[in-house]
């Protein structure tokens, strides 16, 4: 089975969502289904069908989270000796060679990615270009918005 890289924070977030879906949301949905059943004819009961659909979605998401957590390879970058190389989990300070714009990204797993928050997927074009490089290196990134040259200013193991 392929391991899915994930930060400890990402795994905690998934565990919390799983706990919420199992212990809080599932009982609410079951109660809504029971209440809708009491209203009579189920063939024309929109509340019943909506609750059943919500139940199916919730159970599917529970299975998806459990699968991801069971195949997760949780990487705690703070336990890795700093080498100045870009690896999964590090935070990287970058400078755009053309505009001089300063950027900061943490390389995280697919489910954790949120570019607006500075969290980029390990599979993104920027992360793929950075992995294995060191402080001071300049990388060429081919992204949907076009090619960019980025200099690795600092690698943080935090």
C-alpha positions as CSV (number, residue, x, y, z in Angstrom):
1,X,0.0,0.0,0.0
2,X,1.3,3.4,-0.9
3,X,2.0,5.7,2.1
4,X,0.5,9.2,2.0
5,X,2.9,11.8,3.5
6,X,1.2,14.0,6.1
7,X,2.3,16.4,8.7
8,X,1.4,15.8,12.4
9,X,-0.8,18.8,12.2
10,X,-2.6,17.5,9.2
11,X,-3.1,14.1,10.8
12,X,-4.5,15.8,13.9
13,X,-6.9,17.8,11.8
14,X,-8.2,14.6,10.1
15,X,-8.6,12.8,13.4
16,X,-10.6,15.8,14.7
17,X,-12.9,15.7,11.6
18,X,-13.3,12.0,12.0
19,X,-14.2,12.4,15.7
20,X,-16.8,15.1,14.8
21,X,-18.3,13.1,12.0
22,X,-18.7,9.9,14.1
23,X,-19.7,11.3,17.5
24,X,-21.6,14.5,16.7
25,X,-22.7,14.6,13.1
26,X,-23.7,10.9,12.7
27,X,-26.2,11.0,15.7
28,X,-27.7,14.2,14.4
29,X,-28.3,12.7,11.0
30,X,-29.7,9.5,12.4
31,X,-32.1,11.6,14.6
32,X,-33.2,13.6,11.5
33,X,-33.9,10.3,9.6
34,X,-35.9,9.0,12.5
35,X,-37.9,12.2,12.7
36,X,-38.6,12.3,9.0
37,X,-39.8,8.6,9.1
38,X,-42.4,9.6,11.6
39,X,-43.9,12.1,9.1
40,X,-45.5,9.3,7.0
41,X,-45.1,8.3,3.4
42,X,-41.3,8.1,2.7
43,X,-41.7,8.2,-1.1
44,X,-42.7,11.9,-1.1
45,X,-40.9,12.9,2.1
46,X,-38.1,15.4,1.0
47,X,-36.7,15.7,4.5
48,X,-36.2,11.9,4.7
49,X,-34.5,11.8,1.3
50,X,-32.2,14.8,2.2
51,X,-31.3,13.2,5.5
52,X,-30.5,9.9,3.8
53,X,-28.3,11.6,1.3
54,X,-26.5,13.5,4.0
55,X,-26.0,10.2,5.9
56,X,-24.5,8.6,2.8
57,X,-22.1,11.5,2.3
58,X,-21.1,11.5,5.9
59,X,-20.4,7.8,5.9
60,X,-18.4,8.1,2.7
61,X,-16.3,10.8,4.2
62,X,-15.7,8.8,7.4
63,X,-14.4,5.9,5.2
64,X,-12.2,8.2,3.2
65,X,-10.7,9.7,6.3
66,X,-10.1,6.3,7.9
67,X,-8.4,5.1,4.8
68,X,-6.2,8.1,4.6
69,X,-5.2,7.9,8.2
70,X,-4.5,4.1,7.9
71,X,-2.1,4.7,5.0
72,X,-0.6,8.0,6.4
73,X,3.1,8.4,6.9
74,X,3.2,11.1,9.5
75,X,6.4,13.1,9.2
76,X,7.5,15.4,12.0
77,X,10.1,17.7,10.4
78,X,11.2,18.9,13.8
79,X,12.7,15.5,14.4
80,X,14.9,15.6,11.3
81,X,18.3,17.2,11.6
82,X,18.4,20.4,9.6
83,X,20.5,20.1,6.5
84,X,19.4,23.2,4.5
85,X,17.7,20.9,2.0
86,X,14.1,21.2,1.0
87,X,12.1,18.1,2.1
88,X,8.5,17.4,2.9
89,X,7.2,19.4,5.9
90,X,9.7,22.2,5.8
91,X,8.8,25.9,5.5
92,X,10.7,27.7,2.7
93,X,11.3,31.4,2.3
94,X,11.6,32.3,-1.4
95,X,12.3,35.3,-3.4
96,X,10.9,35.8,-6.9
97,X,13.9,36.5,-9.1
98,X,11.9,38.8,-11.4
99,X,9.7,40.8,-9.0
100,X,11.7,40.5,-5.8
101,X,8.5,39.4,-4.1
102,X,9.1,37.4,-0.8
103,X,7.1,34.2,-0.4
104,X,6.8,31.6,2.4
105,X,5.4,28.2,1.9
106,X,5.3,25.0,3.9
107,X,5.3,21.8,1.9
108,X,2.4,19.6,3.1
109,X,0.3,16.6,2.1
110,X,-2.5,16.8,-0.5
111,X,-5.3,17.1,2.1
112,X,-3.5,19.8,4.0
113,X,-2.8,22.2,1.1
114,X,-4.2,25.7,1.3
115,X,-2.1,28.1,-0.9
116,X,-3.8,31.2,0.6
117,X,-2.5,30.1,4.0
118,X,1.0,29.3,2.7
119,X,0.5,25.5,2.7
120,X,1.4,23.9,-0.7
121,X,0.9,20.3,-1.7
122,X,4.0,18.2,-2.1
123,X,2.6,17.4,-5.6
124,X,2.3,21.1,-6.7
125,X,4.7,22.4,-9.4
126,X,6.4,24.7,-6.9
127,X,7.0,21.9,-4.3
128,X,8.2,19.5,-7.0
129,X,10.7,22.1,-8.2
130,X,12.0,22.8,-4.6
131,X,12.3,19.2,-3.2
132,X,15.9,18.2,-2.9
133,X,17.3,21.8,-3.5
134,X,19.2,23.8,-0.9
135,X,19.4,27.3,0.5
136,X,20.8,29.7,-2.2
137,X,19.6,27.6,-5.1
138,X,17.5,29.2,-7.8
139,X,14.8,27.0,-9.3
140,X,12.7,27.3,-12.4
141,X,9.0,26.7,-11.7
142,X,6.6,26.0,-14.5
143,X,3.1,26.7,-13.2
144,X,-0.3,27.3,-14.8
145,X,0.4,31.1,-14.5
146,X,3.7,30.8,-16.4
147,X,7.4,30.2,-15.7
148,X,9.0,31.8,-12.6
149,X,12.5,31.8,-11.1
150,X,12.5,31.4,-7.3
151,X,15.5,31.7,-5.1
152,X,15.5,29.6,-1.9
153,X,16.4,32.1,0.8
154,X,15.9,30.0,3.9
155,X,14.7,26.5,4.9
156,X,13.0,26.2,8.3
157,X,12.6,22.9,10.1
158,X,9.7,24.0,12.3
